[in-house]
């Protein structure tokens, strides 16, 4: 059974993915800042956000490759 989060990412539009990527990166930045200042309570959130960012980047790259292949295959 595929990962539920990965399936959710695949169902998002390109625009939604870019927006979610920006939100996730901002949240990761804030959590890193909290970590440095000793205010972070949930340390497990850092790797979760990193994985989510990786999922989004992977999906965007997959779509980019698929679009390029579609252009190449056109006569």
CHARMM-style PDB file with segment names, atoms N, HN, CA, C and O in Angstrom:
ATOM      1  N   UNK     1       0.842  -1.174   0.000  1.00  0.00      PROA
ATOM      2  CA  UNK     1       0.000   0.000   0.000  1.00  0.00      PROA
ATOM      3  C   UNK     1       0.892   1.244   0.000  1.00  0.00      PROA
ATOM      4  O   UNK     1       1.778   1.362   0.846  1.00  0.00      PROA
ATOM      5  N   UNK     2       0.673   2.162  -0.927  1.00  0.00      PROA
ATOM      6  HN  UNK     2      -0.046   2.065  -1.614  1.00  0.00      PROA
ATOM      7  CA  UNK     2       1.519   3.346  -0.991  1.00  0.00      PROA
ATOM      8  C   UNK     2       1.305   4.248   0.224  1.00  0.00      PROA
ATOM      9  O   UNK     2       0.277   4.193   0.898  1.00  0.00      PROA
ATOM     10  N   UNK     3       2.302   5.066   0.471  1.00  0.00      PROA
ATOM     11  HN  UNK     3       3.137   5.111  -0.076  1.00  0.00      PROA
ATOM     12  CA  UNK     3       2.246   5.993   1.583  1.00  0.00      PROA
ATOM     13  C   UNK     3       1.099   6.977   1.372  1.00  0.00      PROA
ATOM     14  O   UNK     3       0.941   7.527   0.282  1.00  0.00      PROA
ATOM     15  N   UNK     4       0.303   7.195   2.410  1.00  0.00      PROA
ATOM     16  HN  UNK     4       0.432   6.748   3.295  1.00  0.00      PROA
ATOM     17  CA  UNK     4      -0.857   8.066   2.298  1.00  0.00      PROA
ATOM     18  C   UNK     4      -0.428   9.508   2.014  1.00  0.00      PROA
ATOM     19  O   UNK     4      -1.071  10.200   1.225  1.00  0.00      PROA
ATOM     20  N   UNK     5       0.642   9.958   2.645  1.00  0.00      PROA
ATOM     21  HN  UNK     5       1.165   9.396   3.286  1.00  0.00      PROA
ATOM     22  CA  UNK     5       1.099  11.329   2.417  1.00  0.00      PROA
ATOM     23  C   UNK     5       1.584  11.508   0.982  1.00  0.00      PROA
ATOM     24  O   UNK     5       1.337  12.544   0.364  1.00  0.00      PROA
ATOM     25  N   UNK     6       2.267  10.511   0.461  1.00  0.00      PROA
ATOM     26  HN  UNK     6       2.468   9.670   0.963  1.00  0.00      PROA
ATOM     27  CA  UNK     6       2.741  10.588  -0.919  1.00  0.00      PROA
ATOM     28  C   UNK     6       1.552  10.636  -1.874  1.00  0.00      PROA
ATOM     29  O   UNK     6       1.586  11.357  -2.871  1.00  0.00      PROA
ATOM     30  N   UNK     7       0.516   9.885  -1.581  1.00  0.00      PROA
ATOM     31  HN  UNK     7       0.488   9.299  -0.771  1.00  0.00      PROA
ATOM     32  CA  UNK     7      -0.680   9.902  -2.421  1.00  0.00      PROA
ATOM     33  C   UNK     7      -1.347  11.271  -2.375  1.00  0.00      PROA
ATOM     34  O   UNK     7      -1.844  11.754  -3.392  1.00  0.00      PROA
ATOM     35  N   UNK     8      -1.359  11.891  -1.214  1.00  0.00      PROA
ATOM     36  HN  UNK     8      -0.954  11.499  -0.388  1.00  0.00      PROA
ATOM     37  CA  UNK     8      -1.934  13.232  -1.099  1.00  0.00      PROA
ATOM     38  C   UNK     8      -1.134  14.233  -1.930  1.00  0.00      PROA
ATOM     39  O   UNK     8      -1.707  15.115  -2.568  1.00  0.00      PROA
ATOM     40  N   UNK     9       0.178  14.094  -1.920  1.00  0.00      PROA
ATOM     41  HN  UNK     9       0.644  13.377  -1.401  1.00  0.00      PROA
ATOM     42  CA  UNK     9       1.030  14.995  -2.699  1.00  0.00      PROA
ATOM     43  C   UNK     9       0.769  14.797  -4.184  1.00  0.00      PROA
ATOM     44  O   UNK     9       0.704  15.771  -4.934  1.00  0.00      PROA
ATOM     45  N   UNK    10       0.618  13.558  -4.616  1.00  0.00      PROA
ATOM     46  HN  UNK    10       0.671  12.767  -4.006  1.00  0.00      PROA
ATOM     47  CA  UNK    10       0.358  13.286  -6.036  1.00  0.00      PROA
ATOM     48  C   UNK    10      -0.970  13.873  -6.491  1.00  0.00      PROA
ATOM     49  O   UNK    10      -1.118  14.230  -7.660  1.00  0.00      PROA
ATOM     50  N   UNK    11      -1.937  13.979  -5.585  1.00  0.00      PROA
ATOM     51  HN  UNK    11      -1.816  13.689  -4.636  1.00  0.00      PROA
ATOM     52  CA  UNK    11      -3.253  14.495  -5.943  1.00  0.00      PROA
ATOM     53  C   UNK    11      -3.300  16.019  -6.019  1.00  0.00      PROA
ATOM     54  O   UNK    11      -4.278  16.579  -6.515  1.00  0.00      PROA
ATOM     55  N   UNK    12      -2.267  16.694  -5.539  1.00  0.00      PROA
ATOM     56  HN  UNK    12      -1.472  16.240  -5.136  1.00  0.00      PROA
ATOM     57  CA  UNK    12      -2.250  18.158  -5.532  1.00  0.00      PROA
ATOM     58  C   UNK    12      -1.887  18.700  -6.919  1.00  0.00      PROA
ATOM     59  O   UNK    12      -1.177  18.056  -7.691  1.00  0.00      PROA
ATOM     60  N   UNK    13      -2.392  19.897  -7.211  1.00  0.00      PROA
ATOM     61  HN  UNK    13      -2.969  20.421  -6.584  1.00  0.00      PROA
ATOM     62  CA  UNK    13      -2.022  20.556  -8.466  1.00  0.00      PROA
ATOM     63  C   UNK    13      -0.621  21.148  -8.316  1.00  0.00      PROA
ATOM     64  O   UNK    13      -0.090  21.240  -7.209  1.00  0.00      PROA
ATOM     65  N   UNK    14      -0.037  21.542  -9.432  1.00  0.00      PROA
ATOM     66  HN  UNK    14      -0.469  21.467 -10.331  1.00  0.00      PROA
ATOM     67  CA  UNK    14       1.305  22.128  -9.401  1.00  0.00      PROA
ATOM     68  C   UNK    14       1.337  23.386  -8.528  1.00  0.00      PROA
ATOM     69  O   UNK    14       2.262  23.586  -7.740  1.00  0.00      PROA
ATOM     70  N   UNK    15       0.327  24.213  -8.680  1.00  0.00      PROA
ATOM     71  HN  UNK    15      -0.424  24.049  -9.320  1.00  0.00      PROA
ATOM     72  CA  UNK    15       0.263  25.452  -7.904  1.00  0.00      PROA
ATOM     73  C   UNK    15       0.148  25.156  -6.409  1.00  0.00      PROA
ATOM     74  O   UNK    15       0.791  25.809  -5.588  1.00  0.00      PROA
ATOM     75  N   UNK    16      -0.665  24.180  -6.072  1.00  0.00      PROA
ATOM     76  HN  UNK    16      -1.188  23.649  -6.740  1.00  0.00      PROA
ATOM     77  CA  UNK    16      -0.811  23.800  -4.666  1.00  0.00      PROA
ATOM     78  C   UNK    16       0.501  23.246  -4.114  1.00  0.00      PROA
ATOM     79  O   UNK    16       0.851  23.502  -2.962  1.00  0.00      PROA
ATOM     80  N   UNK    17       1.221  22.490  -4.934  1.00  0.00      PROA
ATOM     81  HN  UNK    17       0.937  22.283  -5.870  1.00  0.00      PROA
ATOM     82  CA  UNK    17       2.504  21.940  -4.494  1.00  0.00      PROA
ATOM     83  C   UNK    17       3.512  23.047  -4.207  1.00  0.00      PROA
ATOM     84  O   UNK    17       4.225  22.998  -3.205  1.00  0.00      PROA
ATOM     85  N   UNK    18       3.569  24.033  -5.076  1.00  0.00      PROA
ATOM     86  HN  UNK    18       2.990  24.073  -5.891  1.00  0.00      PROA
ATOM     87  CA  UNK    18       4.509  25.135  -4.874  1.00  0.00      PROA
ATOM     88  C   UNK    18       4.144  25.912  -3.608  1.00  0.00      PROA
ATOM     89  O   UNK    18       5.022  26.293  -2.834  1.00  0.00      PROA
ATOM     90  N   UNK    19       2.848  26.144  -3.402  1.00  0.00      PROA
ATOM     91  HN  UNK    19       2.135  25.834  -4.030  1.00  0.00      PROA
ATOM     92  CA  UNK    19       2.408  26.837  -2.188  1.00  0.00      PROA
ATOM     93  C   UNK    19       2.742  26.026  -0.940  1.00  0.00      PROA
ATOM     94  O   UNK    19       3.239  26.570   0.045  1.00  0.00      PROA
ATOM     95  N   UNK    20       2.469  24.733  -0.987  1.00  0.00      PROA
ATOM     96  HN  UNK    20       2.065  24.291  -1.788  1.00  0.00      PROA
ATOM     97  CA  UNK    20       2.743  23.868   0.160  1.00  0.00      PROA
ATOM     98  C   UNK    20       4.241  23.791   0.437  1.00  0.00      PROA
ATOM     99  O   UNK    20       4.660  23.736   1.594  1.00  0.00      PROA
ATOM    100  N   UNK    21       5.041  23.786  -0.617  1.00  0.00      PROA
ATOM    101  HN  UNK    21       4.701  23.830  -1.557  1.00  0.00      PROA
ATOM    102  CA  UNK    21       6.493  23.762  -0.458  1.00  0.00      PROA
ATOM    103  C   UNK    21       6.964  25.015   0.277  1.00  0.00      PROA
ATOM    104  O   UNK    21       7.787  24.929   1.189  1.00  0.00      PROA
ATOM    105  N   UNK    22       6.449  26.167  -0.114  1.00  0.00      PROA
ATOM    106  HN  UNK    22       5.781  26.237  -0.855  1.00  0.00      PROA
ATOM    107  CA  UNK    22       6.830  27.421   0.543  1.00  0.00      PROA
ATOM    108  C   UNK    22       6.406  27.415   2.012  1.00  0.00      PROA
ATOM    109  O   UNK    22       7.170  27.836   2.880  1.00  0.00      PROA
ATOM    110  N   UNK    23       5.192  26.938   2.291  1.00  0.00      PROA
ATOM    111  HN  UNK    23       4.571  26.596   1.585  1.00  0.00      PROA
ATOM    112  CA  UNK    23       4.710  26.871   3.673  1.00  0.00      PROA
ATOM    113  C   UNK    23       5.570  25.938   4.514  1.00  0.00      PROA
ATOM    114  O   UNK    23       5.918  26.256   5.651  1.00  0.00      PROA
ATOM    115  N   UNK    24       5.906  24.800   3.956  1.00  0.00      PROA
ATOM    116  HN  UNK    24       5.623  24.542   3.032  1.00  0.00      PROA
ATOM    117  CA  UNK    24       6.679  23.804   4.688  1.00  0.00      PROA
ATOM    118  C   UNK    24       8.090  24.304   4.955  1.00  0.00      PROA
ATOM    119  O   UNK    24       8.627  24.100   6.044  1.00  0.00      PROA
ATOM    120  N   UNK    25       8.693  24.956   3.969  1.00  0.00      PROA
ATOM    121  HN  UNK    25       8.257  25.121   3.084  1.00  0.00      PROA
ATOM    122  CA  UNK    25      10.035  25.508   4.167  1.00  0.00      PROA
ATOM    123  C   UNK    25      10.026  26.593   5.238  1.00  0.00      PROA
ATOM    124  O   UNK    25      10.950  26.674   6.046  1.00  0.00      PROA
ATOM    125  N   UNK    26       8.985  27.429   5.249  1.00  0.00      PROA
ATOM    126  HN  UNK    26       8.234  27.363   4.593  1.00  0.00      PROA
ATOM    127  CA  UNK    26       8.881  28.476   6.265  1.00  0.00      PROA
ATOM    128  C   UNK    26       8.719  27.863   7.655  1.00  0.00      PROA
ATOM    129  O   UNK    26       9.325  28.325   8.621  1.00  0.00      PROA
ATOM    130  N   UNK    27       7.897  26.822   7.745  1.00  0.00      PROA
ATOM    131  HN  UNK    27       7.404  26.446   6.960  1.00  0.00      PROA
ATOM    132  CA  UNK    27       7.706  26.149   9.031  1.00  0.00      PROA
ATOM    133  C   UNK    27       9.007  25.504   9.506  1.00  0.00      PROA
ATOM    134  O   UNK    27       9.339  25.575  10.689  1.00  0.00      PROA
ATOM    135  N   UNK    28       9.738  24.881   8.593  1.00  0.00      PROA
ATOM    136  HN  UNK    28       9.468  24.824   7.632  1.00  0.00      PROA
ATOM    137  CA  UNK    28      11.015  24.269   8.949  1.00  0.00      PROA
ATOM    138  C   UNK    28      12.000  25.332   9.433  1.00  0.00      PROA
ATOM    139  O   UNK    28      12.721  25.114  10.408  1.00  0.00      PROA
ATOM    140  N   UNK    29      12.033  26.470   8.763  1.00  0.00      PROA
ATOM    141  HN  UNK    29      11.449  26.647   7.972  1.00  0.00      PROA
ATOM    142  CA  UNK    29      12.908  27.563   9.186  1.00  0.00      PROA
ATOM    143  C   UNK    29      12.570  28.001  10.605  1.00  0.00      PROA
ATOM    144  O   UNK    29      13.465  28.178  11.432  1.00  0.00      PROA
ATOM    145  N   UNK    30      11.279  28.175  10.889  1.00  0.00      PROA
ATOM    146  HN  UNK    30      10.553  28.031  10.218  1.00  0.00      PROA
ATOM    147  CA  UNK    30      10.857  28.597  12.229  1.00  0.00      PROA
ATOM    148  C   UNK    30      11.202  27.553  13.282  1.00  0.00      PROA
ATOM    149  O   UNK    30      11.640  27.897  14.379  1.00  0.00      PROA
ATOM    150  N   UNK    31      11.009  26.286  12.954  1.00  0.00      PROA
ATOM    151  HN  UNK    31      10.653  26.007  12.062  1.00  0.00      PROA
ATOM    152  CA  UNK    31      11.327  25.236  13.915  1.00  0.00      PROA
ATOM    153  C   UNK    31      12.829  25.144  14.162  1.00  0.00      PROA
ATOM    154  O   UNK    31      13.257  24.893  15.288  1.00  0.00      PROA
ATOM    155  N   UNK    32      13.620  25.342  13.131  1.00  0.00      PROA
ATOM    156  HN  UNK    32      13.272  25.546  12.215  1.00  0.00      PROA
ATOM    157  CA  UNK    32      15.081  25.345  13.321  1.00  0.00      PROA
ATOM    158  C   UNK    32      15.493  26.494  14.241  1.00  0.00      PROA
ATOM    159  O   UNK    32      16.370  26.338  15.091  1.00  0.00      PROA
ATOM    160  N   UNK    33      14.860  27.629  14.065  1.00  0.00      PROA
ATOM    161  HN  UNK    33      14.147  27.755  13.375  1.00  0.00      PROA
ATOM    162  CA  UNK    33      15.153  28.775  14.918  1.00  0.00      PROA
ATOM    163  C   UNK    33      14.773  28.459  16.363  1.00  0.00      PROA
ATOM    164  O   UNK    33      15.533  28.765  17.282  1.00  0.00      PROA
ATOM    165  N   UNK    34      13.611  27.852  16.572  1.00  0.00      PROA
ATOM    166  HN  UNK    34      12.994  27.603  15.826  1.00  0.00      PROA
ATOM    167  CA  UNK    34      13.188  27.457  17.918  1.00  0.00      PROA
ATOM    168  C   UNK    34      14.148  26.438  18.510  1.00  0.00      PROA
ATOM    169  O   UNK    34      14.435  26.473  19.706  1.00  0.00      PROA
ATOM    170  N   UNK    35      14.643  25.536  17.680  1.00  0.00      PROA
ATOM    171  HN  UNK    35      14.410  25.508  16.708  1.00  0.00      PROA
ATOM    172  CA  UNK    35      15.581  24.517  18.142  1.00  0.00      PROA
ATOM    173  C   UNK    35      16.874  25.159  18.652  1.00  0.00      PROA
ATOM    174  O   UNK    35      17.394  24.776  19.700  1.00  0.00      PROA
ATOM    175  N   UNK    36      17.376  26.122  17.913  1.00  0.00      PROA
ATOM    176  HN  UNK    36      16.954  26.433  17.062  1.00  0.00      PROA
ATOM    177  CA  UNK    36      18.620  26.789  18.294  1.00  0.00      PROA
ATOM    178  C   UNK    36      18.442  27.569  19.597  1.00  0.00      PROA
ATOM    179  O   UNK    36      19.349  27.618  20.427  1.00  0.00      PROA
ATOM    180  N   UNK    37      17.274  28.174  19.768  1.00  0.00      PROA
ATOM    181  HN  UNK    37      16.537  28.135  19.094  1.00  0.00      PROA
ATOM    182  CA  UNK    37      17.038  28.971  20.974  1.00  0.00      PROA
ATOM    183  C   UNK    37      16.546  28.130  22.143  1.00  0.00      PROA
ATOM    184  O   UNK    37      16.328  28.656  23.235  1.00  0.00      PROA
ATOM    185  N   UNK    38      16.368  26.832  21.930  1.00  0.00      PROA
ATOM    186  HN  UNK    38      16.545  26.404  21.044  1.00  0.00      PROA
ATOM    187  CA  UNK    38      15.955  25.943  23.012  1.00  0.00      PROA
ATOM    188  C   UNK    38      14.474  25.960  23.322  1.00  0.00      PROA
ATOM    189  O   UNK    38      14.069  25.521  24.399  1.00  0.00      PROA
ATOM    190  N   UNK    39      13.659  26.453  22.415  1.00  0.00      PROA
ATOM    191  HN  UNK    39      13.988  26.810  21.540  1.00  0.00      PROA
ATOM    192  CA  UNK    39      12.223  26.559  22.644  1.00  0.00      PROA
ATOM    193  C   UNK    39      11.413  25.458  21.971  1.00  0.00      PROA
ATOM    194  O   UNK    39      10.191  25.416  22.111  1.00  0.00      PROA
ATOM    195  N   UNK    40      12.074  24.576  21.249  1.00  0.00      PROA
ATOM    196  HN  UNK    40      13.067  24.610  21.135  1.00  0.00      PROA
ATOM    197  CA  UNK    40      11.369  23.548  20.485  1.00  0.00      PROA
ATOM    198  C   UNK    40      10.959  22.403  21.399  1.00  0.00      PROA
ATOM    199  O   UNK    40      11.788  21.856  22.126  1.00  0.00      PROA
ATOM    200  N   UNK    41       9.680  22.041  21.362  1.00  0.00      PROA
ATOM    201  HN  UNK    41       9.007  22.485  20.771  1.00  0.00      PROA
ATOM    202  CA  UNK    41       9.162  20.957  22.192  1.00  0.00      PROA
ATOM    203  C   UNK    41       9.130  19.631  21.445  1.00  0.00      PROA
ATOM    204  O   UNK    41       9.413  18.584  22.027  1.00  0.00      PROA
ATOM    205  N   UNK    42       8.789  19.667  20.166  1.00  0.00      PROA
ATOM    206  HN  UNK    42       8.559  20.517  19.693  1.00  0.00      PROA
ATOM    207  CA  UNK    42       8.611  18.443  19.393  1.00  0.00      PROA
ATOM    208  C   UNK    42       9.729  18.328  18.353  1.00  0.00      PROA
ATOM    209  O   UNK    42       9.601  18.818  17.231  1.00  0.00      PROA
ATOM    210  N   UNK    43      10.823  17.676  18.744  1.00  0.00      PROA
ATOM    211  HN  UNK    43      10.926  17.278  19.656  1.00  0.00      PROA
ATOM    212  CA  UNK    43      11.980  17.556  17.854  1.00  0.00      PROA
ATOM    213  C   UNK    43      11.694  16.656  16.653  1.00  0.00      PROA
ATOM    214  O   UNK    43      12.348  16.792  15.619  1.00  0.00      PROA
ATOM    215  N   UNK    44      10.746  15.754  16.769  1.00  0.00      PROA
ATOM    216  HN  UNK    44      10.215  15.644  17.609  1.00  0.00      PROA
ATOM    217  CA  UNK    44      10.460  14.837  15.666  1.00  0.00      PROA
ATOM    218  C   UNK    44       9.814  15.548  14.477  1.00  0.00      PROA
ATOM    219  O   UNK    44       9.742  14.983  13.385  1.00  0.00      PROA
ATOM    220  N   UNK    45       9.356  16.749  14.674  1.00  0.00      PROA
ATOM    221  HN  UNK    45       9.415  17.208  15.560  1.00  0.00      PROA
ATOM    222  CA  UNK    45       8.721  17.500  13.585  1.00  0.00      PROA
ATOM    223  C   UNK    45       9.748  17.919  12.524  1.00  0.00      PROA
ATOM    224  O   UNK    45       9.401  18.051  11.350  1.00  0.00      PROA
ATOM    225  N   UNK    46      10.996  18.126  12.925  1.00  0.00      PROA
ATOM    226  HN  UNK    46      11.278  18.019  13.878  1.00  0.00      PROA
ATOM    227  CA  UNK    46      12.034  18.536  11.968  1.00  0.00      PROA
ATOM    228  C   UNK    46      12.223  17.511  10.853  1.00  0.00      PROA
ATOM    229  O   UNK    46      12.129  17.881   9.683  1.00  0.00      PROA
ATOM    230  N   UNK    47      12.484  16.237  11.160  1.00  0.00      PROA
ATOM    231  HN  UNK    47      12.561  15.936  12.111  1.00  0.00      PROA
ATOM    232  CA  UNK    47      12.633  15.270  10.063  1.00  0.00      PROA
ATOM    233  C   UNK    47      11.336  15.037   9.290  1.00  0.00      PROA
ATOM    234  O   UNK    47      11.375  14.712   8.103  1.00  0.00      PROA
ATOM    235  N   UNK    48      10.192  15.200   9.949  1.00  0.00      PROA
ATOM    236  HN  UNK    48      10.161  15.465  10.913  1.00  0.00      PROA
ATOM    237  CA  UNK    48       8.921  15.052   9.242  1.00  0.00      PROA
ATOM    238  C   UNK    48       8.800  16.106   8.143  1.00  0.00      PROA
ATOM    239  O   UNK    48       8.391  15.806   7.021  1.00  0.00      PROA
ATOM    240  N   UNK    49       9.161  17.337   8.480  1.00  0.00      PROA
ATOM    241  HN  UNK    49       9.493  17.581   9.391  1.00  0.00      PROA
ATOM    242  CA  UNK    49       9.082  18.412   7.491  1.00  0.00      PROA
ATOM    243  C   UNK    49      10.088  18.207   6.368  1.00  0.00      PROA
ATOM    244  O   UNK    49       9.787  18.473   5.205  1.00  0.00      PROA
ATOM    245  N   UNK    50      11.286  17.732   6.714  1.00  0.00      PROA
ATOM    246  HN  UNK    50      11.530  17.516   7.660  1.00  0.00      PROA
ATOM    247  CA  UNK    50      12.289  17.464   5.683  1.00  0.00      PROA
ATOM    248  C   UNK    50      11.790  16.406   4.704  1.00  0.00      PROA
ATOM    249  O   UNK    50      11.995  16.527   3.497  1.00  0.00      PROA
ATOM    250  N   UNK    51      11.137  15.370   5.225  1.00  0.00      PROA
ATOM    251  HN  UNK    51      10.971  15.272   6.206  1.00  0.00      PROA
ATOM    252  CA  UNK    51      10.599  14.326   4.348  1.00  0.00      PROA
ATOM    253  C   UNK    51       9.474  14.868   3.474  1.00  0.00      PROA
ATOM    254  O   UNK    51       9.367  14.514   2.300  1.00  0.00      PROA
ATOM    255  N   UNK    52       8.635  15.731   4.052  1.00  0.00      PROA
ATOM    256  HN  UNK    52       8.722  16.019   5.005  1.00  0.00      PROA
ATOM    257  CA  UNK    52       7.549  16.305   3.262  1.00  0.00      PROA
ATOM    258  C   UNK    52       8.104  17.176   2.130  1.00  0.00      PROA
ATOM    259  O   UNK    52       7.599  17.137   1.008  1.00  0.00      PROA
ATOM    260  N   UNK    53       9.130  17.951   2.425  1.00  0.00      PROA
ATOM    261  HN  UNK    53       9.540  17.982   3.337  1.00  0.00      PROA
ATOM    262  CA  UNK    53       9.770  18.774   1.395  1.00  0.00      PROA
ATOM    263  C   UNK    53      10.339  17.882   0.296  1.00  0.00      PROA
ATOM    264  O   UNK    53      10.210  18.188  -0.890  1.00  0.00      PROA
ATOM    265  N   UNK    54      10.962  16.789   0.690  1.00  0.00      PROA
ATOM    266  HN  UNK    54      11.068  16.540   1.653  1.00  0.00      PROA
ATOM    267  CA  UNK    54      11.522  15.857  -0.294  1.00  0.00      PROA
ATOM    268  C   UNK    54      10.421  15.242  -1.156  1.00  0.00      PROA
ATOM    269  O   UNK    54      10.595  15.090  -2.365  1.00  0.00      PROA
ATOM    270  N   UNK    55       9.296  14.891  -0.548  1.00  0.00      PROA
ATOM    271  HN  UNK    55       9.154  15.014   0.434  1.00  0.00      PROA
ATOM    272  CA  UNK    55       8.174  14.332  -1.313  1.00  0.00      PROA
ATOM    273  C   UNK    55       7.679  15.332  -2.357  1.00  0.00      PROA
ATOM    274  O   UNK    55       7.416  14.971  -3.504  1.00  0.00      PROA
ATOM    275  N   UNK    56       7.556  16.584  -1.943  1.00  0.00      PROA
ATOM    276  HN  UNK    56       7.769  16.877  -1.011  1.00  0.00      PROA
ATOM    277  CA  UNK    56       7.061  17.616  -2.856  1.00  0.00      PROA
ATOM    278  C   UNK    56       8.051  17.833  -3.999  1.00  0.00      PROA
ATOM    279  O   UNK    56       7.656  17.911  -5.162  1.00  0.00      PROA
ATOM    280  N   UNK    57       9.338  17.929  -3.664  1.00  0.00      PROA
ATOM    281  HN  UNK    57       9.660  17.865  -2.719  1.00  0.00      PROA
ATOM    282  CA  UNK    57      10.358  18.094  -4.709  1.00  0.00      PROA
ATOM    283  C   UNK    57      10.344  16.910  -5.676  1.00  0.00      PROA
ATOM    284  O   UNK    57      10.469  17.094  -6.887  1.00  0.00      PROA
ATOM    285  N   UNK    58      10.192  15.716  -5.150  1.00  0.00      PROA
ATOM    286  HN  UNK    58      10.090  15.567  -4.166  1.00  0.00      PROA
ATOM    287  CA  UNK    58      10.167  14.518  -5.990  1.00  0.00      PROA
ATOM    288  C   UNK    58       8.982  14.558  -6.947  1.00  0.00      PROA
ATOM    289  O   UNK    58       9.130  14.257  -8.131  1.00  0.00      PROA
ATOM    290  N   UNK    59       7.820  14.924  -6.446  1.00  0.00      PROA
ATOM    291  HN  UNK    59       7.700  15.169  -5.483  1.00  0.00      PROA
ATOM    292  CA  UNK    59       6.636  14.975  -7.295  1.00  0.00      PROA
ATOM    293  C   UNK    59       6.769  16.064  -8.358  1.00  0.00      PROA
ATOM    294  O   UNK    59       6.406  15.845  -9.514  1.00  0.00      PROA
ATOM    295  N   UNK    60       7.282  17.225  -7.982  1.00  0.00      PROA
ATOM    296  HN  UNK    60       7.577  17.402  -7.043  1.00  0.00      PROA
ATOM    297  CA  UNK    60       7.473  18.291  -8.965  1.00  0.00      PROA
ATOM    298  C   UNK    60       8.452  17.864 -10.056  1.00  0.00      PROA
ATOM    299  O   UNK    60       8.228  18.136 -11.236  1.00  0.00      PROA
ATOM    300  N   UNK    61       9.524  17.204  -9.669  1.00  0.00      PROA
ATOM    301  HN  UNK    61       9.707  16.983  -8.711  1.00  0.00      PROA
ATOM    302  CA  UNK    61      10.523  16.738 -10.646  1.00  0.00      PROA
ATOM    303  C   UNK    61       9.937  15.653 -11.548  1.00  0.00      PROA
ATOM    304  O   UNK    61      10.209  15.633 -12.748  1.00  0.00      PROA
ATOM    305  N   UNK    62       9.142  14.759 -10.982  1.00  0.00      PROA
ATOM    306  HN  UNK    62       8.921  14.775 -10.007  1.00  0.00      PROA
ATOM    307  CA  UNK    62       8.500  13.710 -11.770  1.00  0.00      PROA
ATOM    308  C   UNK    62       7.588  14.320 -12.829  1.00  0.00      PROA
ATOM    309  O   UNK    62       7.575  13.877 -13.978  1.00  0.00      PROA
ATOM    310  N   UNK    63       6.835  15.327 -12.440  1.00  0.00      PROA
ATOM    311  HN  UNK    63       6.846  15.686 -11.507  1.00  0.00      PROA
ATOM    312  CA  UNK    63       5.946  15.995 -13.390  1.00  0.00      PROA
ATOM    313  C   UNK    63       6.740  16.741 -14.460  1.00  0.00      PROA
ATOM    314  O   UNK    63       6.346  16.769 -15.625  1.00  0.00      PROA
ATOM    315  N   UNK    64       7.855  17.341 -14.061  1.00  0.00      PROA
ATOM    316  HN  UNK    64       8.175  17.318 -13.114  1.00  0.00      PROA
ATOM    317  CA  UNK    64       8.707  18.049 -15.014  1.00  0.00      PROA
ATOM    318  C   UNK    64       9.273  17.086 -16.057  1.00  0.00      PROA
ATOM    319  O   UNK    64       9.304  17.400 -17.246  1.00  0.00      PROA
ATOM    320  N   UNK    65       9.715  15.930 -15.612  1.00  0.00      PROA
ATOM    321  HN  UNK    65       9.690  15.675 -14.645  1.00  0.00      PROA
ATOM    322  CA  UNK    65      10.258  14.921 -16.528  1.00  0.00      PROA
ATOM    323  C   UNK    65       9.169  14.399 -17.453  1.00  0.00      PROA
ATOM    324  O   UNK    65       9.405  14.220 -18.648  1.00  0.00      PROA
ATOM    325  N   UNK    66       7.978  14.153 -16.913  1.00  0.00      PROA
ATOM    326  HN  UNK    66       7.786  14.298 -15.942  1.00  0.00      PROA
ATOM    327  CA  UNK    66       6.873  13.656 -17.729  1.00  0.00      PROA
ATOM    328  C   UNK    66       6.490  14.678 -18.799  1.00  0.00      PROA
ATOM    329  O   UNK    66       6.194  14.305 -19.934  1.00  0.00      PROA
ATOM    330  N   UNK    67       6.495  15.954 -18.446  1.00  0.00      PROA
ATOM    331  HN  UNK    67       6.736  16.257 -17.524  1.00  0.00      PROA
ATOM    332  CA  UNK    67       6.161  16.991 -19.416  1.00  0.00      PROA
ATOM    333  C   UNK    67       7.226  17.071 -20.510  1.00  0.00      PROA
ATOM    334  O   UNK    67       6.898  17.250 -21.683  1.00  0.00      PROA
ATOM    335  N   UNK    68       8.485  16.939 -20.135  1.00  0.00      PROA
ATOM    336  HN  UNK    68       8.751  16.793 -19.182  1.00  0.00      PROA
ATOM    337  CA  UNK    68       9.571  16.980 -21.120  1.00  0.00      PROA
ATOM    338  C   UNK    68       9.494  15.786 -22.063  1.00  0.00      PROA
ATOM    339  O   UNK    68       9.715  15.929 -23.265  1.00  0.00      PROA
ATOM    340  N   UNK    69       9.186  14.623 -21.532  1.00  0.00      PROA
ATOM    341  HN  UNK    69       9.006  14.507 -20.555  1.00  0.00      PROA
ATOM    342  CA  UNK    69       9.053  13.432 -22.371  1.00  0.00      PROA
ATOM    343  C   UNK    69       7.875  13.557 -23.320  1.00  0.00      PROA
ATOM    344  O   UNK    69       7.941  13.096 -24.460  1.00  0.00      PROA
ATOM    345  N   UNK    70       6.798  14.178 -22.857  1.00  0.00      PROA
ATOM    346  HN  UNK    70       6.744  14.552 -21.931  1.00  0.00      PROA
ATOM    347  CA  UNK    70       5.634  14.366 -23.717  1.00  0.00      PROA
ATOM    348  C   UNK    70       5.974  15.300 -24.879  1.00  0.00      PROA
ATOM    349  O   UNK    70       5.520  15.089 -26.004  1.00  0.00      PROA
ATOM    350  N   UNK    71       6.767  16.326 -24.605  1.00  0.00      PROA
ATOM    351  HN  UNK    71       7.135  16.498 -23.691  1.00  0.00      PROA
ATOM    352  CA  UNK    71       7.174  17.246 -25.672  1.00  0.00      PROA
ATOM    353  C   UNK    71       8.102  16.568 -26.670  1.00  0.00      PROA
ATOM    354  O   UNK    71       8.005  16.814 -27.872  1.00  0.00      PROA
ATOM    355  N   UNK    72       8.993  15.722 -26.185  1.00  0.00      PROA
ATOM    356  HN  UNK    72       9.072  15.522 -25.209  1.00  0.00      PROA
ATOM    357  CA  UNK    72       9.922  15.024 -27.071  1.00  0.00      PROA
ATOM    358  C   UNK    72       9.212  14.012 -27.965  1.00  0.00      PROA
ATOM    359  O   UNK    72       9.623  13.787 -29.103  1.00  0.00      PROA
ATOM    360  N   UNK    73       8.166  13.415 -27.457  1.00  0.00      PROA
ATOM    361  HN  UNK    73       7.832  13.597 -26.532  1.00  0.00      PROA
ATOM    362  CA  UNK    73       7.484  12.378 -28.224  1.00  0.00      PROA
ATOM    363  C   UNK    73       6.538  12.954 -29.280  1.00  0.00      PROA
ATOM    364  O   UNK    73       6.073  12.224 -30.156  1.00  0.00      PROA
ATOM    365  N   UNK    74       6.253  14.244 -29.206  1.00  0.00      PROA
ATOM    366  HN  UNK    74       6.630  14.837 -28.494  1.00  0.00      PROA
ATOM    367  CA  UNK    74       5.388  14.853 -30.209  1.00  0.00      PROA
ATOM    368  C   UNK    74       6.166  15.030 -31.507  1.00  0.00      PROA
ATOM    369  O   UNK    74       7.336  15.412 -31.490  1.00  0.00      PROA
ATOM    370  N   UNK    75       5.505  14.747 -32.641  1.00  0.00      PROA
ATOM    371  HN  UNK    75       4.554  14.437 -32.655  1.00  0.00      PROA
ATOM    372  CA  UNK    75       6.199  14.880 -33.939  1.00  0.00      PROA
ATOM    373  C   UNK    75       6.437  16.310 -34.329  1.00  0.00      PROA
ATOM    374  OT1 UNK    75       7.006  16.574 -35.388  1.00  0.00      PROA
TER     375      UNK     75
END
